Amino acid sequence: MMDTDSIAEVGIDGEKQLFIRPTKATSPLIYREAVEVHWDPVGRFLFSPCPREWTYLHWFQHMIDTAGILQLTPATLWTNVPEDMRISMQHWFSTRSSRSA
């Protein structure tokens, strides 16, 4: 079983890209999976393209499912994420986690 890693931060940057910053994990080769999720080695975070057909919630779901080892925690920082969107992401994550337990 893979070790999990806490999500240090979820945010929307100035270019309107969703990003997820793990506490420790890195994913430099994630681009090889051809899933439109990328790794920023300088900022040490996963990021999506700007939403086109998909919403931020859909990108969040996709990024979490693609990475597979990331966990939201009460310490996760939310940056530039509107409250209703944060609540939707947390709700999806908690129902996803309870289904896979």
N, C-alpha and C positions, 0 to 999 in steps of 0.2 A: 504494500500500500504506500502511496506517495505521501510525503509529509505535506501538511498544509502550511500556508503562510498567511499572516494577517494582512489585510488591506490597510495601508497607512493613510491613503488619501484617494478620494474619488473627486474628479473635478471637470470643469469645462474651461478650456484655455482661451486665450484671446483670439485664436483662429477658429473657435467654436467646435473644437475637437474634444471628445470625451476622453479622459485619461484615467487610468487606474495605476496607482503607485503601490507596489507590494512593499512590505517591510524589509524582506531579505531576498526573495526570489528574483531571478533574472530570466528573461526569455529572448535572448538575442537571435535565435533562429526561428522565431514564431512566423516570420514572413514566409518561410518555406512551405507553410501549410496552406498558402493561397486563400486566406480567410479575411483579408483586408484589415487584419489587426497587426500592428507594428510595435516594435520595441525602440524606445529612445535610450541609447546607452549613456548619454550625458545626464539626462534627467532621471533615468532609471524608472521609466514607467511605460506601460502599454498604452497605446492610443488608437482611436478609430479615425476614419475620415470624417469630415463634416457630414452630418446627416443629410441624406437625399431622400431616398424612399423609406429608409428606416428611421425610427425615432431614437432619441437618446436611450430610452428604456430598452428598446430592442438591441441597440449596440452594447449596452451594459450586459444584458443577458448573454449575448454572443461572446463578448470578451471573457466573461466569467466561465462560460461553458468551454471555450477554447483553451483557456489557461488551466482550468480544472483543479487548481490547488489553492485558490484564494478564498479567504473567509472575511466577511465583514465582522467588525467588532464594535463595541461601544466607543472605542478610542478612534475609530475611523474618522478622519477629517473630511468634511464636505466643502469643496471650494467652488463657488459660482454655480452651485446646483440649486435651482429653486426648490423650496420646501416640498411642494406637491410631488415633484419628480423624485426627490430623495426618499420620500415616504413610499412611492410606488416601487422604487428600486429595492428598498429595505424589505417591503412586503414580498416582492417576488423572490428575493434571496431567502427569506425565512421559510416561505412555502416550498421552495426548491430544496432547501436543506432538510426540511422535515420529511419530504418525499423520499430522499435518498438515504435517510437514517435507518 
